[in-house]
Amino acid sequence: MLDDLKSFLLDQIDRRVPPELSALVDAAVHDVNRLGYDKWGFSPAATKRTLLVMEWLYRHYFRVEVHGIDRVPPGRGLLIGNHSSQIAYDGMMVATAMLLDARPPRAVKAMIEKVFQRVPIVNVIMTRSGQITGLPENCERMLAEEELLMVFPEGARGSGKLWKDRYKLVDFGTGFVRLALKMRAPITPFAFIGGEETAPAFLDIKPLARLLGLPYFPITPTILPLPLPARCSIWFGEPMFFEGTGNEEDAEVMPMVEAVKRRIGELIHEGLAARTSLYI
């Protein structure tokens, strides 16, 4: 009976997916098996259902504006940006932008924290929509298959920023640059503006976070995961290319990391300067 109810509900959702959204997903995916998944568990059918909600958030709730999306080169590559918003609304909106506004549409594979893969139901939803645990071997295999990966080098330290630290970049790791060097993949920097205002955190209850096995437990004006309707924008920079093997000493890699971080900081400044309103 539960299976019948599930099938009925999914069928009702599928009927409400507009043909134009369905066509965008179909154009962006490849190598799907007869069961409807790629080798990483990504499901075009599930993505179409998710996109039905994400498109509304993108167009009408966050009213996302995109600048320079045509700078993202075709083929393998890394999207590297600032992290914010407690729950990854920034990543959701960037991935949605690549489907709705990139031509041709692109299906982004996002690297996520291991903690989310341990949460029942959430882990399946994330996998079906193209989010993968950020292990180096996963990233290398996907880049070898010409995938577009999204990585937030700040990790949980970025998404869990408090309001007083909004738009301040914390330290980047070296892994994304080493990956780009080894796989000869371009890095496209981007800035996400508005994420800090969707769920501003004024306090992080660290003992409770540790008890629950979470990276942070923020106190926000809303009850998470409900966000505030902040206007958001995404600013893409020109792709950055670096030469090397990925096996260099940290002293050689860190200047490359800092160059990407500095460019993202410039894009953040550009985006904040261009913003005319927060919630209206």
C-alpha positions as CSV (number, residue, x, y, z in Angstrom):
1,M,0.0,0.0,0.0
2,L,2.8,2.4,0.9
3,D,4.5,1.6,-2.5
4,D,1.3,2.4,-4.3
5,L,0.9,5.7,-2.5
6,K,4.5,6.6,-3.2
7,S,4.0,5.8,-6.9
8,F,0.8,7.8,-7.0
9,L,2.5,10.9,-5.4
10,L,5.5,10.7,-7.7
11,D,3.3,10.4,-10.7
12,Q,1.3,13.5,-9.6
13,I,4.6,15.5,-9.2
14,D,5.9,14.3,-12.5
15,R,2.7,15.5,-14.2
16,R,3.4,19.0,-12.9
17,V,6.9,19.3,-14.3
18,P,6.7,21.7,-17.2
19,P,8.1,20.2,-20.5
20,E,10.7,23.0,-20.8
21,L,12.2,22.0,-17.4
22,S,12.2,18.4,-18.3
23,A,13.9,19.2,-21.6
24,L,16.7,21.1,-19.8
25,V,17.5,18.1,-17.5
26,D,17.4,15.7,-20.4
27,A,19.8,17.9,-22.3
28,A,22.2,18.1,-19.4
29,V,22.5,14.4,-18.4
30,H,24.3,11.5,-20.0
31,D,25.3,7.9,-19.3
32,V,22.1,7.0,-17.5
33,N,21.4,3.3,-17.2
34,R,18.1,1.4,-17.9
35,L,17.1,1.9,-14.3
36,G,17.3,5.7,-14.6
37,Y,20.6,6.4,-12.8
38,D,24.1,7.3,-13.6
39,K,27.0,5.5,-12.0
40,W,27.0,8.0,-9.1
41,G,23.3,7.5,-8.3
42,F,22.2,10.7,-10.0
43,S,18.6,10.4,-11.2
44,P,17.2,12.7,-14.0
45,A,13.6,11.9,-12.8
46,A,14.4,12.9,-9.2
47,T,16.2,16.0,-10.5
48,K,13.2,17.1,-12.5
49,R,11.0,16.9,-9.4
50,T,13.6,18.8,-7.4
51,L,13.9,21.4,-10.1
52,L,10.2,22.0,-10.0
53,V,10.8,23.5,-6.5
54,M,14.2,24.9,-7.1
55,E,13.0,26.9,-10.1
56,W,10.3,28.6,-8.0
57,L,12.9,29.4,-5.3
58,Y,15.3,30.6,-7.9
59,R,12.9,32.8,-9.9
60,H,10.4,34.0,-7.3
61,Y,11.7,33.6,-3.8
62,F,15.4,34.4,-4.0
63,R,15.0,36.2,-7.4
64,V,18.5,35.2,-8.4
65,E,20.4,37.3,-10.9
66,V,23.3,35.7,-12.7
67,H,26.3,37.5,-14.1
68,G,29.0,36.0,-16.4
69,I,27.6,32.4,-16.5
70,D,28.9,32.2,-20.1
71,R,32.4,32.3,-18.6
72,V,32.1,28.7,-17.4
73,P,34.0,26.7,-20.0
74,P,32.7,23.5,-21.6
75,G,33.9,20.1,-20.5
76,R,35.6,19.2,-17.2
77,G,36.0,21.9,-14.6
78,L,35.7,23.2,-11.1
79,L,33.3,25.8,-9.8
80,I,34.9,27.4,-6.7
81,G,33.1,29.9,-4.6
82,N,32.3,31.3,-1.1
83,H,30.1,29.4,1.2
84,S,27.2,30.7,3.3
85,S,23.6,30.2,4.4
86,Q,23.8,27.5,7.0
87,I,21.9,25.0,4.8
88,A,23.4,25.0,1.2
89,Y,21.0,27.3,-0.5
90,D,24.0,28.8,-2.3
91,G,25.0,25.5,-3.8
92,M,21.4,24.7,-4.7
93,M,21.0,28.0,-6.5
94,V,24.3,27.7,-8.4
95,A,23.4,24.2,-9.6
96,T,19.9,25.5,-10.6
97,A,21.5,28.4,-12.5
98,M,23.6,26.0,-14.5
99,L,20.5,24.2,-15.6
100,L,18.2,27.1,-16.1
101,D,20.5,29.8,-17.5
102,A,23.6,28.1,-18.9
103,R,23.6,27.3,-22.6
104,P,23.9,24.4,-23.0
105,P,22.4,23.4,-19.6
106,R,24.9,21.7,-17.3
107,A,24.3,19.2,-14.5
108,V,26.6,20.1,-11.7
109,K,28.0,17.5,-9.3
110,A,28.5,19.1,-5.9
111,M,31.0,17.9,-3.3
112,I,29.3,17.7,0.2
113,E,30.4,17.0,3.8
114,K,30.5,13.4,4.9
115,V,28.0,14.2,7.7
116,F,25.1,14.6,5.2
117,Q,25.7,11.1,3.9
118,R,24.9,9.7,7.3
119,V,21.5,11.4,7.6
120,P,18.7,9.0,6.5
121,I,16.5,10.2,3.6
122,V,18.6,13.3,3.2
123,N,21.5,11.2,1.9
124,V,19.4,9.6,-0.8
125,I,17.8,13.0,-1.9
126,M,21.3,14.5,-2.2
127,T,22.7,11.6,-4.1
128,R,19.8,11.5,-6.5
129,S,20.3,15.2,-7.3
130,G,24.0,14.9,-8.0
131,Q,25.7,15.6,-4.7
132,I,28.7,13.4,-3.9
133,T,30.9,13.0,-0.8
134,G,34.0,15.1,-1.5
135,L,36.6,12.3,-1.6
136,P,39.6,12.9,-3.9
137,E,39.1,9.7,-5.8
138,N,35.4,10.6,-6.5
139,C,36.5,14.0,-7.8
140,E,39.2,12.6,-10.0
141,R,36.9,10.0,-11.6
142,M,34.2,12.5,-12.3
143,L,36.6,15.0,-13.9
144,A,38.0,12.3,-16.0
145,E,34.5,11.8,-17.3
146,E,34.2,15.5,-18.2
147,E,31.9,16.4,-15.3
148,L,31.5,19.9,-13.8
149,L,32.2,19.9,-10.1
150,M,31.2,22.5,-7.5
151,V,33.5,22.8,-4.4
152,F,33.3,25.2,-1.5
153,P,36.9,25.2,-0.1
154,E,35.7,26.8,3.1
155,G,33.6,23.8,3.9
156,A,31.5,23.8,7.1
157,R,33.5,26.7,8.4
158,G,32.1,28.8,5.6
159,S,28.5,27.7,5.7
160,G,28.4,28.0,9.4
161,K,29.6,31.6,9.6
162,L,28.0,33.9,12.1
163,W,26.4,37.2,11.0
164,K,29.4,39.2,12.3
165,D,31.7,37.3,9.9
166,R,29.4,37.5,6.8
167,Y,31.3,37.6,3.5
168,K,34.6,37.1,5.2
169,L,36.5,34.3,3.6
170,V,38.1,31.7,5.9
171,D,41.1,29.7,5.0
172,F,40.9,27.5,1.9
173,G,42.4,24.1,1.7
174,T,44.8,23.1,-1.1
175,G,42.8,20.0,-2.3
176,F,40.8,21.7,-5.0
177,V,43.9,23.2,-6.6
178,R,45.8,19.9,-6.5
179,L,42.8,18.3,-8.1
180,A,42.7,20.9,-10.9
181,L,46.4,20.5,-11.5
182,K,46.3,16.7,-11.6
183,M,43.3,16.5,-13.9
184,R,44.2,19.6,-16.0
185,A,40.8,21.2,-15.1
186,P,40.0,24.9,-15.2
187,I,38.8,26.6,-12.1
188,T,35.9,29.1,-12.5
189,P,35.6,31.3,-9.4
190,F,32.3,32.6,-8.4
191,A,30.7,34.8,-5.6
192,F,27.3,34.0,-4.2
193,I,25.7,37.2,-2.8
194,G,22.6,36.9,-0.5
195,G,23.4,33.6,1.1
196,E,24.5,35.3,4.3
197,E,21.1,37.0,4.6
198,T,18.9,34.0,3.9
199,A,19.7,32.5,7.3
200,P,21.8,34.9,9.3
201,A,23.2,33.1,12.4
202,F,23.8,35.1,15.6
203,L,24.9,32.2,17.7
204,D,26.4,28.7,17.2
205,I,25.6,26.2,20.1
206,K,28.7,24.1,19.7
207,P,27.9,21.6,22.6
208,L,24.6,20.8,21.0
209,A,26.2,20.4,17.6
210,R,28.7,17.9,19.0
211,L,25.9,16.0,20.7
212,L,24.0,15.7,17.5
213,G,27.0,15.0,15.3
214,L,26.6,18.2,13.3
215,P,29.3,20.7,12.2
216,Y,27.3,23.5,13.8
217,F,23.9,24.3,15.4
218,P,23.1,27.9,14.5
219,I,20.4,30.2,16.0
220,T,18.7,32.1,13.3
221,P,15.7,34.4,13.0
222,T,13.8,31.6,11.3
223,I,13.4,28.0,12.1
224,L,15.8,26.2,9.8
225,P,15.5,25.0,7.1
226,L,13.1,27.9,6.3
227,P,15.2,30.8,4.8
228,L,14.4,34.5,4.6
229,P,13.6,35.7,1.0
230,A,16.9,37.6,0.4
231,R,17.6,38.7,-3.1
232,C,20.6,36.6,-4.4
233,S,23.1,37.0,-7.2
234,I,25.8,34.9,-8.6
235,W,29.0,36.5,-10.1
236,F,31.2,34.2,-12.2
237,G,34.8,35.2,-13.0
238,E,37.0,34.2,-15.9
239,P,38.3,30.6,-15.7
240,M,41.7,30.2,-14.1
241,F,44.3,27.8,-15.4
242,F,47.3,26.5,-13.4
243,E,50.2,24.3,-14.5
244,G,51.5,21.5,-12.4
245,T,51.0,17.8,-11.4
246,G,49.2,18.2,-8.1
247,N,52.1,16.6,-6.2
248,E,53.9,19.9,-5.5
249,E,54.8,21.1,-2.0
250,D,52.4,23.3,-0.2
251,A,54.7,26.3,-0.7
252,E,54.2,26.0,-4.4
253,V,50.4,25.3,-4.3
254,M,49.4,28.0,-1.7
255,P,50.0,31.0,-4.1
256,M,47.6,29.4,-6.5
257,V,45.0,28.8,-3.7
258,E,45.5,32.4,-2.6
259,A,45.0,33.7,-6.2
260,V,41.7,31.9,-6.4
261,K,40.6,33.1,-3.0
262,R,41.6,36.7,-3.9
263,R,39.6,36.5,-7.1
264,I,36.5,35.3,-5.2
265,G,37.0,38.1,-2.8
266,E,37.0,40.6,-5.7
267,L,33.8,39.1,-7.1
268,I,32.2,39.3,-3.6
269,H,33.1,43.0,-3.4
270,E,31.8,43.6,-7.0
271,G,28.5,41.8,-6.1
272,L,28.0,43.6,-2.8
273,A,28.7,47.0,-4.5
274,A,26.1,46.3,-7.2
275,R,23.4,45.2,-4.8
276,T,20.5,47.6,-4.5
277,S,18.3,45.8,-2.0
278,L,18.2,42.9,0.4
279,Y,14.7,41.6,0.8
280,I,12.5,43.9,-1.3
